[in-house]
Amino acid sequence: MINKLQNIWKIYTNRTMLAMIMLGFASGYPFLLVFSTLSLWLKDAGWTYAAIGAFSLVKIPYAFKWLWSPLLDNLKLPVLWRLGRRRSWALFMQVLLLFFIIALAGVNPAEEHFLMWGWAFAVSFASASLDIVLDAYRVETFQHREEEQASGVAVFVLGYRFGLIFSGAGALWLADFLTWNTVYFLMAAGSLVGLITLLVVKEPETNFKYNTGGDMPFISRMKAFFAAAVKNPIVDFIKKPHWLMIVFLIFIYRMGDAYFAPMAFPFYDDMGFSKTEIAYVIKIYGMAAAVAGGLFGGILLKKTGLYKGLYICGIIQGLTTLLFSVQALSGHNLWLLTGIITLENFSSGMATTAFVAYLSSLCNVLYTATQYALLSSLMSFARDVFAATSGVLAEAVSWPVFFVVAAMFSLPGIYVVKWLWRRQV
């Protein structure tokens, strides 16, 4: 037993895993700045539920990042390319994030609606682009160490969760005694974690070489680039058996969580919870549960395999979403909220680890960034586009009914996992 614990400790604490925590943080912390944290800022500024729900469309770059992922996969950045294909683009995007978040901090959402949309969209674009590069970096780091891939995912997600705590609980705690504009200015400092880490880590070893096209005419170079960067990754993926069902699973699997997420903070506010309560219970205690769930998810996958793990996590996350109906009926009950948040975040952490590991398993290392970006974009499309209607539903029905509907969105994903599991795709 002691030897097993020592082995687990060594796996999760080596230098590579510590770098994954830092890069996970860099990937995760910008997200809430254009999502739930921003939703509460918009609510304080007088925006309606429908407007807040529609504002989730600023995250559309996450859903369509596959469109420019081939560029990040194949193009050189002037000067910076010497740091490596992945590190150069990641550093560039971190600098853009720093600038865009500072710009967002200077907006007054009560009056400057278009500026709010514009700078929030810019943050989303830079963050989505950073995700493309860091996901590819993570997959390529473990390409020759398949036994550590699930552990690498769990640790990366752990760092991602720490990033969410920083821009979630940290921002909410600061918002109790500082203006939102000041809070967002301070949040820009999160970019330093990624910048410093990327300057220290090494580029993953791959056989990739930039294709300069030699003396070929411009049109011929563009055709060759399109074939290598866009066509080949897609053709490679659709050779998989039942690829359409895989695509549908990616789109629908996290739909229950995705649908109620834009309305989460407005719901807590309606129940009478203060920003401090939200910060401590939802974003610190809840995140601790999510971290534990993520690590447990990595262990679960080793025991059960991918499909059984996805199936178990799908059922649990649907049930925990349904529990919020009980909270809606009980109102301001902090102990009940703590229990529900613990269960929901734990199950969400498990599901996230399982799902990211599944997406990673589908990628061909020759086209890592493009394929992973395309697959994760499908998940983002569900979260950012379909979930934009959640504000309309929240205004049309009661909160208990809203969460029943959200929980039902988990059912199709559970069915598709079972279908694919039987065929062991």
N, C-alpha and C positions, 0 to 999 in steps of 0.2 A: 504493500500500500504506500509506504514511504517512498519507495523507488519510483512508483507511478507519479506521485505528486512532484517529486524532484524532476522527472522528465517533463511533466507539464510546465513546471516553472521555467525550465531551460528553454522550452519551445517558445514561450510567450515573452521572455525577457532578453533574448539575444539582440544584438545591435540592429539587425534588419527589422525585427518586430518593433523595436522602439522607434525606428524611423517611420514605420507604417502608422504608428500612433500619431506622430506629428503630422504626417501627410494626410491622415484621416481627418485630423482637426482642421487643417487648411481647406480640405474639401467640404467639410460640414458647416463651418461657422457662418459662411455668407448666406446659407439657405434661409434661416429664420428671419434674416434682415429684410427679406422680400416676401416673407410668408406670415407666420402667426404673430411674431413680434410686431411686424409692420401692420398687421390687421388691428391690433389693439391701439396703435398710434392713430390709425385711420378712424377707429371708432371714437377715440377721444377728440378727434378733429371734426366729428359730426357726420361722418359718412354713413349711409344706410347699409343694411345687411346685403341687399342686392348689389350695391356698388362695391362692397368689400369682397363679396364672392366673385364678382366680375374682375376685380383687380388681380385675382390669382392668375389671370391671363398674362401678366407681365413675366411669368415664369415659363412662357412658351418656348424660350430657347432650350430649356431642359428636354422638351418634347421633340425638338427638331435639330438637336446638336449633331445628329448623324450627317446632316447636310454638309457641314464644313469639317467634320472629323477627318475625311481623306486629306484635307490640306494640312492639318496638324500631324497627320501620319507620314506625309511625304515631302513637305516643303521645308527648306532651310530658312532659319531666321538669320539675317545678317549679323555677323560677329558672334552672337550668342550661340549659334549652332555648334561652336567648338566645345560647349559644355555637354553636348549630347542631344539627341533628338527629343527626348522626353523632358529633360531638365531645362533646356532652353525655352521651350514653349511654356512650361509650368512657371518659370520665373517671370516671363513676360506677362502672363495672365495675372500673377500675383500683384505685379506693379499696377496693372490696369484696375484690379479690384480695389486696391488702396485708394487710387484716385477717384473712382466712381462712388465708393461709400462715403468719402469725404464730401463729394458733390451732393449726394443724397441728403447728407446731414444738414445742408444749407437750405433745404426746401421747406416751405410752409404748406402742408397738405390741405389746410382749410381754404386756401386761396389759389395756390399754384398747382392745380390738378394735373395739367399737362407736363409740367416739370417733374412732378412726382412719378407719373407714368414713365417718362423718359429715362430718368436716372435709375429708377428701380429696374427697368428693362435692361439698362446697361450693366448693372450689377449682376442680373440674371445671366446675361450673355457671357460675361467674363467668368462667372462661377461655373456655368455649364461647360465652357471651354476648358477650364481648369480640371473639371471632373473627367473630361475625355482623356486628358494627358495623364492624370494621376491614376485613373483606372487601368490604363495601358501599362503604366509604370509598375503597378502592383502585380498585374497578371504576368508580365514579363520577368519580374523579379523571381517569381516562383515557378517559372516554366520548366525548369529542370529539377524542381523539388515538389513534385505533385503531392507528396505526403504532407507538406506544410501549407498547401493552398487554402484549405478550410481554416486553418489557424491564422493564416495571413489575412483572410477575409474578416475573421472575428476581431483581430487586433485593429485592422483598419477601421472597421465599424465602431470599435471602442473609441478610437480617436475622433471619429465622426461625431459620436455622441458627446464627447467632451466639447467639441466645437459648438454643438447645439446648446449645451449648458451655458457656454460663454455668451452666445448671442440670444439665448432665451432667458434663463434665470438671471444671468448677469445684467442683461439689458433691462429686464423688468424691475430688478432690485434698484438699479440706478435711476429708473424712471420715477420712482417714488419721491426722490428729492432733487432730481435734475430735469431739465427740459428734454424732450425727445430729441431735439436737434443736437444737444450736447452729448446725449447718450450715443447717438449714431456716430458722432465724431470720435468718441472713445472706442467704439467698436471697430473702427478702421485699423486699430493697432493689432487686431488679430492676424492681419496679413503678414506680420513680422515672423510668426511661427513658421509659416511655409517658406518664406524667403530664406531664413537662416538654415532650415533643414535642407532645402534644395542646394544650397551652397556647400553643404557638408557631405551629403550622400553621393554614391557613385551611380553612374548610368548603368542600367541593366545590360548584360552582354547578349547581343542578338547578332544574327547574320545579315541584318538589314544594311543596305547601301543605297545612298541617294542616287536616283536616276536622273542625270543631268540632261540626257537626250542627245549629247554629243553635238554633231553638226546637222541633226535632222531639222527640217523646216518646222516653223512654229506650229502649224496645224497638225503635223505628224507627232510632235512632242505632246500636244494636248490630247490627241487620241490615245497615245501610249499611257499618258498619265491617267486618263479616265479609265482605261482598261485595268491598270494596275491598282489604282486607288479606290475605284468605285465599283466597277463591274465584277472584278474577280472576287472581292469579299462577299458580295451578294450572291453570286453564282455558287461560291463555296458553301454558303449557309443553306441555300435551298436544295442542296443535294442531300440534306439530312432527311431521314424518314419522318413523315408526319410534320413537316416544318410549319405548315399552316396552323396546326393545333398548338405547336410550341409558341408561335407568334400570338395566338389568342390567349394562351396561358399568361404570357408576359404582360399582355394588356390588362387582363382581368384580375390577376392574382391578388394584388394589394388594393383593389377597388374600394372595399369597405372602409379601410383606413383612410384612403385618399379622399373619399367623398365627404367625410365629416371634418377633415382636418382644417379647411378654411374657416369653418364656423366654430372651432374649438374654443378660441379665446373669447369671442362674443358670447358663447354659451356660458363659460365660466363667469363672465361679467354679469350676465343676466341672472345667474344663480346667487349673485351678491358677494362673490369672492373678490377680495382686494388684490391689487397687483403683487403685494408682498406674499399673500397666501398662494397666488398662482406661481410666483417665483420659487418659493420653498417647496411646495407640494408637487406641482406639476413639473417644474423644470429642474429641480435638484433631486428630490426624493424619487420622482418619476424617472428621471434620467439614470439614477443609480440602478433602478430596476431594469431599465432598458439595457444598460451595460451588462448586468448580470445575465439577462436574457440572451444577449448577443453571444457572450462567452459560452453559455449553456447550449445555445444553438450549434456552435462549432463542435461541442462534445457530442450532442445528439446526432449530428450528421455522420460522425465517425462510427456511431453505433448502429444507425438505421439505414444509412445510404441516403442519397439525395431525394428520391421520390417519396419514400416513406416519411422523411423529415418534413418535406414540403406539405404533405397531406396532414400531418399532425399539427403543424404550425397554422395551416389554413383554417382548420376547425377551431383551434383555440382563439385565433384573432377575431373570428366572426362572433364567438360567444362573448368575448370581452368588449367588443363594440356594442353589443346588445345591452350590456350592463349599464351603459350611460342613460338608458331609458329609466332605470331605477333612480339614478341621480337626479334626473329631470323631475321626477315625481316627488323626491324628497327635498329638493331645494338646497338651501345653504346648510349642508351637513359635511363638515370638514373631515370627520373620521371616515365617513362613507366614501368621500371623494378620494382620500388617501388610499383606501383599499382598492377602489376601482382603477385608479391611476397606476398603482403598483402592478396589478394583474395585466392591464392593457399594455403598459410599457414593457413589461417582461415578455409578453407574447409578441409584441411588435419587434423587440430585439431579436427574439428567436427567428421570426419570419424574415427579418431583414438579412440576417446571416445566411439562412437557408437559400433565400432568393438570389442574393449576390453570388453565392457559391455556385448556384445553378447557372446563372448568366455566364460566369467565368468558365464553366465547363463546356459551354457551347461555342467558345471562341477558338478559332485557329490562330496560333501564335504569329502566323505570317500577316494577319490582318487585325491584330488585337484592338487598336484604337477604333477603327471603323466599325468592326462587328460589335464590340461592346457598347459603343456609343449608339449604334442603331437599336440594339436590344434594350438598353436602359431607357432610350428615348420613348419606346413604346409604353413602358411603365409610366414615364413622366407625362405622356399624352393623356393617360387616364387620370392622373393626379391633377394636372394643370388645366386641361381643357374640359373634360367631362365634369370634374368637380367644381368648375366655375358656376354651375347651375345650383350648387348647394344653398347659396343665399336665397335664391328664389323659392326653393322648397322650404327653407327655414321660416320664411315669411308666410308661407301658405298653410303650414301644418304646425301642430304643437311639437315641442322638443321631444317628448317620448316617441311620437310617431316618426319623427325625423330619424332617430337613432335605430328604430326597427327597420326602416327602409335601408339605412346605411349598412346594417348588419347583413341584410339579405343579399347585398352585392357580393358577399364572400362566397355564396353558394356555387356560382358557375366555375370559379377558380378551383374549388375543392373537387368538383366533378371532373374537370379537365386533368388535374393532377392524377386522379384515380385512373382515368382513361389511358394516359401516357405511361403510368406506372405499370399497368398490366402488359403493356407492349415493350417496356424497358427501353425507351428511345435513348 
